[in-house]
Amino acid sequence: MDKPFKTYDELLDFLESKKELAVPDRDYARKILAKISYYSLITGYKDIFKDKTTGYYKKGIEFGDIYNLYKFDRELRSIFLKYILIAEKSVKTAFAYHFCEIYGENQSEYCNLANYDLNKKNSKAINKFIDIFKYNLSGKTDYVYINHYLKAHNNVPLWIMVQVLTLGQFAHFFDYIKAKASIRTCIDFHGISRNQMHSFLSVMTKHRNVCAHGDRFYNYKTKDSISDTIIHKKLRIAQRNGRYECGKNDLFSEVIILKYLLDKDDYKDFQKELSTCFRKYNPSEEIIVQMGFPTNWKSTVRYIIK
């Protein structure tokens, strides 16, 4: 067996004797492993504390340092998820408003292929997407508010239906629909382009999923990147080969996204909570670099987007 069962004491013995990790309080360490699991804590957060050449922990690193990073990451997920959900609600609300402003509130409008930017490449995907709407309109869904509107009004307007879409589904909806409603929505968020909004929703979806699933977050990088913004320029983020070195697909990219998608008061609250989290856990410079945060990241709150 490649990974035989080990007791908590055997796991701690292994860390101390084989990997040279200091465990000054074994009772405390056992309680933490019983609460979190060795895999979630050690396997998930060990890399930044280890010497890449020897494979041993760096001198002076203790079990508590790994747990502190785990707690920091857990709180980061909580803060980011809270404000991603606020931003998600805001964009969905704006889009539903402008769609109904243009096409009306009848449920047939968001099921009408004529209102989609249909081509040979996306026709199959759009039809599958409309099937999601049709299923929810069939009365088979568990969403109480959908069933209420069906029974009471025989119609579910988009501002209701959009709430059942995941952020990823909504991002596709935003791309598939004809440009007019999307453009008006973008105007509400500092006049960004459709391509910028597409990149924001794409990256935000990935971050939302990591937060919701409780995966390691602080150094997570998405395959997609957000478009360059005025925030990158104002923070004077370093470039390499014409590309910004941070704030593109790392955690700081989500800070930039939220700067655009949250209103002024919500963004201030977000950055206040983030700053408090930093003071509480005092992450090392190496951790902050892996997060993609520039040294002047707090200046983001005072910049006006034009």
C-alpha positions as CSV (number, residue, x, y, z in Angstrom):
1,M,0.0,0.0,0.0
2,D,1.5,3.4,-1.1
3,K,-0.2,5.4,1.7
4,P,-0.7,3.2,4.8
5,F,-2.7,4.5,7.7
6,K,-0.8,6.5,10.3
7,T,-1.9,7.7,13.7
8,Y,-1.6,11.4,14.5
9,D,1.5,10.7,16.5
10,E,3.1,8.7,13.7
11,L,2.4,11.6,11.3
12,L,3.9,14.1,13.7
13,D,6.9,11.8,14.2
14,F,7.4,11.7,10.4
15,L,7.2,15.5,10.2
16,E,9.7,16.0,13.0
17,S,12.2,13.2,12.2
18,K,12.0,12.9,8.4
19,K,11.1,16.5,7.3
20,E,12.6,18.5,10.2
21,L,9.4,20.4,11.0
22,A,9.4,21.7,14.6
23,V,6.3,20.6,16.6
24,P,6.8,22.2,20.0
25,D,3.2,21.4,21.2
26,R,2.2,17.9,20.2
27,D,-1.2,18.0,22.0
28,Y,-2.1,21.1,20.1
29,A,-0.9,19.6,16.8
30,R,-2.9,16.5,17.4
31,K,-6.1,18.5,18.0
32,I,-5.5,20.5,14.7
33,L,-4.9,17.3,12.7
34,A,-8.1,15.8,14.2
35,K,-10.1,18.9,13.2
36,I,-8.6,19.5,9.7
37,S,-6.8,16.3,8.5
38,Y,-3.2,15.9,7.6
39,Y,-4.0,16.1,3.9
40,S,-5.9,19.4,4.1
41,L,-3.3,21.1,6.3
42,I,0.1,19.7,5.6
43,T,-0.3,18.5,2.0
44,G,-2.2,21.6,1.1
45,Y,0.0,24.3,2.6
46,K,3.5,22.9,3.1
47,D,5.2,23.9,-0.1
48,I,5.9,27.5,0.7
49,F,7.6,26.5,4.0
50,K,10.0,23.8,2.4
51,D,13.4,24.1,0.9
52,K,12.9,23.1,-2.7
53,T,16.4,21.7,-2.9
54,T,16.5,19.5,0.2
55,G,12.8,18.8,0.6
56,Y,13.1,19.6,4.3
57,Y,11.3,22.4,6.1
58,K,13.2,25.7,6.3
59,K,15.0,26.4,9.5
60,G,12.8,27.8,12.2
61,I,9.5,26.7,10.6
62,E,7.0,25.3,13.1
63,F,3.7,23.4,12.8
64,G,1.9,26.5,13.9
65,D,3.2,28.5,10.9
66,I,1.5,26.1,8.5
67,Y,-1.8,26.3,10.6
68,N,-1.6,30.1,10.6
69,L,-1.4,30.1,6.7
70,Y,-4.3,27.7,6.6
71,K,-6.4,30.0,8.8
72,F,-5.3,33.0,6.8
73,D,-6.4,31.3,3.6
74,R,-9.7,30.2,5.1
75,E,-10.5,33.8,6.1
76,L,-9.5,35.1,2.7
77,R,-12.0,32.7,1.1
78,S,-14.7,33.9,3.4
79,I,-14.1,37.5,2.6
80,F,-13.7,37.1,-1.1
81,L,-16.8,34.9,-1.4
82,K,-18.9,37.4,0.5
83,Y,-18.1,40.2,-1.9
84,I,-18.0,38.1,-5.1
85,L,-21.6,37.2,-4.2
86,I,-22.5,40.8,-3.8
87,A,-20.9,41.6,-7.2
88,E,-22.6,38.7,-8.9
89,K,-26.0,39.8,-7.6
90,S,-25.3,43.4,-8.9
91,V,-24.3,42.4,-12.4
92,K,-27.2,39.9,-12.7
93,T,-29.6,42.6,-11.6
94,A,-28.3,45.2,-14.0
95,F,-28.3,42.7,-16.9
96,A,-31.9,41.5,-16.2
97,Y,-33.1,45.1,-16.0
98,H,-31.6,46.1,-19.3
99,F,-32.8,42.9,-21.0
100,C,-36.4,43.5,-19.9
101,E,-36.0,47.2,-20.8
102,I,-35.2,46.1,-24.4
103,Y,-37.3,42.9,-24.9
104,G,-40.0,43.1,-22.2
105,E,-40.6,40.9,-19.2
106,N,-42.3,37.9,-20.9
107,Q,-40.4,34.6,-20.2
108,S,-40.7,33.8,-23.9
109,E,-38.1,36.5,-24.7
110,Y,-35.1,34.8,-23.0
111,C,-36.2,31.5,-24.6
112,N,-36.3,33.1,-28.0
113,L,-33.4,32.3,-30.3
114,A,-33.9,35.5,-32.2
115,N,-32.6,37.4,-29.2
116,Y,-29.3,35.5,-29.2
117,D,-26.1,36.1,-31.2
118,L,-26.5,32.8,-33.0
119,N,-23.8,31.4,-35.3
120,K,-22.6,27.9,-36.4
121,K,-20.1,27.6,-33.5
122,N,-22.4,28.4,-30.6
123,S,-25.8,27.3,-31.8
124,K,-25.6,23.9,-30.0
125,A,-24.4,25.6,-26.8
126,I,-27.2,28.2,-26.9
127,N,-29.9,25.6,-27.4
128,K,-28.6,23.7,-24.4
129,F,-28.6,26.9,-22.5
130,I,-32.2,27.6,-23.4
131,D,-33.1,24.1,-22.2
132,I,-32.0,25.2,-18.7
133,F,-34.6,27.9,-18.8
134,K,-37.3,25.6,-20.2
135,Y,-36.6,23.0,-17.5
136,N,-37.0,25.6,-14.8
137,L,-40.3,26.8,-16.5
138,S,-41.6,23.2,-16.6
139,G,-42.7,23.2,-12.9
140,K,-40.2,20.5,-12.0
141,T,-37.7,22.7,-10.3
142,D,-37.3,22.9,-6.5
143,Y,-37.0,26.7,-6.6
144,V,-40.0,28.0,-4.6
145,Y,-40.0,31.4,-6.1
146,I,-39.9,30.1,-9.7
147,N,-42.9,27.9,-9.0
148,H,-44.7,30.7,-7.2
149,Y,-44.4,33.0,-10.3
150,L,-45.5,30.2,-12.6
151,K,-48.6,29.6,-10.5
152,A,-49.4,33.2,-9.6
153,H,-48.5,34.9,-12.9
154,N,-47.9,32.2,-15.4
155,N,-44.7,34.0,-16.2
156,V,-41.2,34.2,-14.8
157,P,-39.5,37.4,-15.8
158,L,-35.7,37.4,-16.2
159,W,-35.1,39.3,-13.0
160,I,-36.4,36.2,-11.2
161,M,-35.0,33.5,-13.6
162,V,-31.5,34.9,-13.5
163,Q,-31.2,34.1,-9.8
164,V,-31.2,30.4,-10.5
165,L,-28.2,30.6,-12.9
166,T,-24.8,29.8,-11.6
167,L,-22.2,32.5,-12.1
168,G,-20.6,30.4,-14.9
169,Q,-24.0,30.0,-16.6
170,F,-24.7,33.7,-16.3
171,A,-21.3,34.4,-17.9
172,H,-22.3,32.3,-20.9
173,F,-25.7,34.0,-21.0
174,F,-24.0,37.4,-21.0
175,D,-21.9,36.3,-24.0
176,Y,-24.7,34.6,-26.0
177,I,-27.3,37.3,-25.9
178,K,-27.3,40.0,-28.5
179,A,-25.0,42.9,-27.7
180,K,-27.5,45.7,-26.7
181,A,-28.3,44.5,-23.2
182,S,-24.7,43.5,-22.5
183,I,-23.4,46.9,-23.6
184,R,-25.9,48.8,-21.4
185,T,-24.9,46.6,-18.5
186,C,-21.2,47.4,-19.1
187,I,-22.0,51.1,-19.0
188,D,-23.4,50.7,-15.5
189,F,-20.0,49.3,-14.4
190,H,-17.7,52.2,-15.3
191,G,-18.3,51.8,-19.0
192,I,-16.1,48.7,-19.4
193,S,-16.1,46.8,-22.7
194,R,-17.9,43.6,-23.3
195,N,-14.5,41.8,-23.5
196,Q,-13.5,43.2,-20.2
197,M,-16.7,42.1,-18.6
198,H,-16.3,38.7,-20.2
199,S,-12.8,38.4,-18.6
200,F,-14.0,39.6,-15.3
201,L,-16.9,37.1,-15.1
202,S,-14.7,34.2,-16.3
203,V,-12.0,34.8,-13.7
204,M,-14.6,35.6,-11.0
205,T,-16.4,32.3,-11.7
206,K,-13.1,30.4,-11.1
207,H,-12.4,32.3,-7.8
208,R,-16.0,31.8,-6.6
209,N,-15.8,28.0,-7.2
210,V,-12.5,27.7,-5.3
211,C,-14.0,29.6,-2.4
212,A,-17.2,27.6,-2.3
213,H,-15.3,24.3,-2.4
214,G,-12.8,25.3,0.3
215,D,-9.8,24.7,-1.8
216,R,-6.4,26.4,-1.3
217,F,-7.0,30.0,-2.5
218,Y,-4.1,32.4,-1.7
219,N,-1.8,31.3,-4.5
220,Y,-4.5,30.0,-6.9
221,K,-4.1,31.2,-10.5
222,T,-6.7,30.9,-13.2
223,K,-6.0,29.8,-16.8
224,D,-7.9,32.8,-18.0
225,S,-6.7,36.4,-17.4
226,I,-8.5,39.6,-17.0
227,S,-8.0,42.4,-19.5
228,D,-5.6,45.2,-18.7
229,T,-7.2,48.0,-16.7
230,I,-6.5,51.5,-15.5
231,I,-5.9,50.1,-12.1
232,H,-2.8,48.1,-13.4
233,K,-1.5,51.4,-14.8
234,K,-2.2,53.5,-11.7
235,L,-0.5,51.0,-9.4
236,R,2.5,51.0,-11.8
237,I,2.5,47.2,-11.7
238,A,5.7,45.9,-13.3
239,Q,5.6,44.5,-16.8
240,R,7.5,41.7,-18.5
241,N,7.4,41.4,-22.3
242,G,4.5,43.8,-22.3
243,R,2.4,41.9,-19.8
244,Y,1.6,42.9,-16.2
245,E,3.4,40.6,-13.8
246,C,0.5,40.5,-11.3
247,G,-3.2,41.3,-11.2
248,K,-4.0,39.3,-14.2
249,N,-4.9,35.7,-13.1
250,D,-3.9,35.7,-9.5
251,L,-5.8,36.6,-6.3
252,F,-5.1,40.3,-6.8
253,S,-6.9,40.1,-10.2
254,E,-10.1,39.5,-8.1
255,V,-9.4,42.7,-6.1
256,I,-9.3,44.6,-9.4
257,I,-12.5,42.9,-10.6
258,L,-14.3,43.8,-7.4
259,K,-13.1,47.4,-7.7
260,Y,-15.1,47.6,-10.9
261,L,-18.2,45.5,-10.0
262,L,-18.8,46.6,-6.4
263,D,-20.2,50.0,-5.6
264,K,-18.0,52.5,-3.7
265,D,-19.3,51.6,-0.2
266,D,-19.1,47.9,-0.7
267,Y,-15.6,48.1,-2.0
268,K,-14.5,50.1,1.0
269,D,-16.0,47.5,3.3
270,F,-14.2,44.7,1.3
271,Q,-10.8,46.4,1.5
272,K,-11.3,47.2,5.2
273,E,-12.0,43.5,5.9
274,L,-9.1,42.4,3.8
275,S,-6.7,44.8,5.6
276,T,-7.9,43.5,8.9
277,C,-7.2,40.0,7.8
278,F,-3.7,40.9,6.8
279,R,-3.0,42.5,10.1
280,K,-4.4,39.5,12.0
281,Y,-2.3,36.9,10.3
282,N,0.7,39.0,9.1
283,P,1.5,36.9,6.0
284,S,5.1,36.9,4.9
285,E,6.3,38.8,1.9
286,E,6.7,35.5,0.0
287,I,3.0,34.7,0.6
288,I,1.9,38.1,-0.5
289,V,4.0,37.8,-3.7
290,Q,2.3,34.5,-4.4
291,M,-1.0,36.2,-4.0
292,G,0.0,38.7,-6.7
293,F,-0.5,41.7,-4.4
294,P,1.8,44.6,-5.2
295,T,3.2,46.5,-2.2
296,N,0.9,49.5,-2.9
297,W,-2.3,47.4,-3.2
298,K,-4.2,49.4,-0.6
299,S,-4.0,52.5,-2.9
300,T,-6.6,50.7,-5.1
301,V,-9.4,52.0,-2.8
302,R,-8.8,55.6,-3.5
303,Y,-8.4,55.4,-7.3
304,I,-11.3,56.7,-9.4
305,I,-12.0,54.6,-12.5
306,K,-12.3,56.7,-15.6
